[in-house]
Amino acid sequence: VPATTAQQYDLMFSDYAENCNNASISEYGEYKGVPLAFNHALSSIKFQIVKNAKITGTATLKSITISGVNYKGDLSWNADGSEAWTVTNEAIATPYTVFAGGTEQTFTTTETLAQDYDVLLLPQVLTDDAKVTIVYKLDGTEYTKTFKLNTLSNTSETISEWKMGTRYTYVISLDADIIYFAPKPATWTDVTGIVIAL
């Protein structure tokens, strides 16, 4: 999986199908064939931003990067027809840039997407090396905060693994004293409410 998001592809695979007949043409001219359901093989990562209504000053997001995650692996099919990734223990050298722009994104009291595209990463167990770094400004002062991804949790579980076909939306919530992360997965499958306190 390349570090540049523009070079990433939504890798998909079909469910295993067996004991199927050759495709044929029905009497009504409708094409018949082997039904194939395609699934997302990677994990999707997105971020939203929001600020507490009590904060009256201007807050802007400068950048979001993800580092210390594995970027190589093999996708294989098991004898029972299920599929699984074998990820090499090789973290990417260049952090994944989720958001970095000449134009800073402004925090408002309504959740908004920091980026309108998916960052597609390998499904994997998140080690202590897997981190997200947020750079933001509040009332003109710049702050840099780094969090271990495997410590973030929602109301029911710690998100210590990115799973295949799941979108994780991390909500960066700027409060008077705390930034919260609330990751959610989407269709894909969605994971929500993962919180990190500073």
GISULQUI-V217715 format. One record per helix or strand. SS is the DSSP state (h for helix, s for strand). FROM is the first residue (numbers start at 0). TO is the last residue. If there is no record, write none. Layout:
BEGIN
ss/from/to
SS/FROM/TO
SS/FROM/TO
END
This chain:
BEGIN
ss/from/to
h/4/6
s/11/13
s/23/24
s/30/31
s/37/39
s/42/50
s/58/66
s/69/69
s/72/76
s/82/86
s/90/90
s/95/105
s/111/112
s/118/120
s/123/124
s/130/137
s/140/147
h/148/150
s/152/152
s/157/157
s/160/161
s/165/173
s/178/180
s/183/183
s/186/186
s/189/190
s/194/194
END
